[in-house]
Amino acid sequence: MNIWEEASSLMSLGISFVVVTITGVRGSSPQDPGAKMLVTRDGLHAGTVGGGKVELAAIKKSQSILESSSPLPPESVTWNLQKDIGMSCGGEVMFLFEHSHQQNWPIVIFGAGHVAQALTRVLSKLNCQVTCVDPRVEWISKLEGVKAIHHPEPKELVSTFNPKSYFLCMTMGHSFDVPILIEIAKHAPNSPYVGVIGSEVKGIKIKKELKDADVSSAFIEKLKVPMGHPIGTNHPYEIAISISAQLIETRDSL
């Protein structure tokens, strides 16, 4: 096991963790300096700093660090194995706790057309996890830097995503958007962001169809259509930037 490969995997999944390193010892010690482990909110993920009570104490401290909603600076501690940990052996161990805070920002895009191609390339440079779904193989195959899913019925996948995801509909038209939006309203009524690309006229039509489908008025009212800020031209990348700005604005307002 390569602990840095494990760390890289956690980062790619948007999972926060703490790297615990033994930086020094005095007297008896369950591990040598340089020993490392990775701890997530679920507990020990990889590596070891010696097991037993001292490792349990380090895991508990790491989990308390992970309760923070923002990154914390590295912290060095020295524990006396008898007085602080309750072990029979005498000695001291110095630990370094390094918080790797990952922004858990899941974004799901339905549709992989021209604007979605631009948007996914912009978002791939940000600290978020982007998934794009489309029934067209030729468009899905062009995506870069995001998770691409080919599926003949994208609406069937809505329930598989985190209900706190930011959902964007960028399909071939409102007849494709509406079934997806109905499923989002069922699965993720409290999603922080649900948007549809298109004009104000399209927005009026979509909202009427959602109302006719008994979708809640609260969901319809917060639906952003057209999505993105009213800036720039109709160039795909300028639209993508306006949408990205709105997504960031929404994220930072929560």
ABEGO torsion letter per residue (X at the ends): XBAAAAAAAAAAAGBBBBBBBBABBBEBBABBBGBBBBBBAAEBABEBAGEEAAAAAAAAAAAAAAABABBBBBBBBBBBAAAAAGBABBEBBBBBBBBBBBBBBBBBBBEABAAAAAAAAAAAABBBBBBBBBABAAAAAABBGBBBBBBABAAAAAAABBAABBBBBABAEAAAAAAAAAAAAAABAABABBBBBEBAAAAAAAAAAAAAAGBBAAAAAABBOBBEBBBEBABAAAAAAAAAAAAAAAAAAX
